[in-house]
């Protein structure tokens, strides 16, 4: 008789598992304390470079691990594994495409960020364009972090604590206090060093879930056979849906054209221009370490296919055999069900620590990057002569304010997550990213592009993105009725990735047209933030960085072929 494994959301944790989770917290908080006391450095009083950029002394391994951990929140782990249970493999393509965009970060963007000596991305925009562009990005970034990113991470963290039998509100408070404490205490150095530890915990925990899940089903071939048998039941997806990254152009969710050309646009904004991510590369001791760090992160970004997505597929197969009980109507429960169902004592605590590591690394990064923006793009603009000690104090105070704001946001959060509004708030990022990506990317290559073109592109692109977002929300909530066949309906019918392409092309057009009307900055003022003619004459010389780049591209192409109609499903 087949054993049924009920999902009780891990309320039955063994003492050993609880001890492992507590040990994880102890290690993370000890690292923060160690960093706050100097972290092995002989330097006594920390200046702003120490606190916000980890003293610009980080090596490639720490940078790469921190880039990966900051990006991988528990909401991504649970969401991608849920996509596996839903047979939506194209969603995993965002992780793979990120590897290619990280190459762009290391080779194209990082050299300009480091040689210009900036602390924030808005500061870079001011050097390249104008103060108005800086103000735009500062305000948009901080609001986006507080309203969407921080809120979602805290909510996901509270849900993880619920799996341990701890109430939602208590879990949210623990998440905020613990993460806020070590972020305030140690600044970016505490964040990136804890990220490094959390990366190992995250990989070990999710890797264990994959291994024990496959062992329970009887191996890879048994899993495929189970999915194939289940596909004969009406309503169940075919085998190829689980292992194909590419869908037709007319697919409503993830058309291959949108994934190949639209997703990289979102990726350029997120990986190459967003303070949340880029701040890690700014902490590098030199360009070589920064570039190697981005390449290392690129290799790590190939792993989610195997340790996040595949567990969801395994969970689906186990559910079909009656060996795992969770609702396929809510496949995001796939990973918690796997943790509860198959991991032995000890590893279950490790897996939960992995989920906590994912959410705390993302939240600490959001706190730290937001406080950096508040300190340098608002306070230092208001008080240019602020001392180093004062800037560190303001950064710590800003983080504390963000922690308090997060507390105040909790009562509204659960209500928003239950309705459609929060989904659309998250969509803000998809609709504001194309104009920002256009302004950053084209500004590096073309000196004649100027501040007038940039600010008009940013605001017009923002307006077009928000118009789509608001209209989509009002239409789906039934507040407005959109006439069939109208231009408005035509706009709403465009897939969001295709719309990102349209918005990017529109922003580039506006950027170029209005730049022709205005006057460019003097070439001497652009030396640190644009390519020179000599730099554009690329001559490839063999090096470790070049080899790793070619290897990473090869790995991406291999995965694209393996998980395609010509790969394993053939």
Protein Blocks (a to p, Z undefined) as FASTA:
>chain_A
ZZddddehhpaccfklmmmmmmmmmmmmmmmmmmmnnnopabfbdcfklmmnnooaacfk
lmmmmmmmmmmcfklmmmmmmmmmnopaklmmmmmmmmmmmmmmmmmmmmmmmmnopabf
klmmmmmmmmklmmmmmmmmmmmmmmmmmmmmmmmmmmmmmmnopafklmmmmmmmmmmm
mmmmnommlmmmmmmmmmmmmmmmmmmmmmmmmmmnopjklmmmmmmmmmmpghiacfkl
mmccbdcfklmklgcklmmmmmmmmmmmmmmmgmklmmmmmmpmbfklmmmmmmmmmmmm
mmmmmmmmmmmmmmmmmmmnopaccdfklmmlmmmmmmmmmmcghjlmmmmmmmmmmmmm
mmmmmmmmmmmmmmmmmmmmmmmmbcfklmmmmmmmmmmmmmmmmmmmmmmmmmmmmmmm
lmmmmmmmmmmmmmmmmmmmmmmmmmkbcfklmmmmmmmmmmmmmmmmmmmmmmmnomac
cdehiaklmmmmpcfklmmmmmmmmmmmmmmmmmmmmccddfklmmmmcccfklmmccdd
ddfklmmmmmmmmmmmmmmmmmccklmmZZ
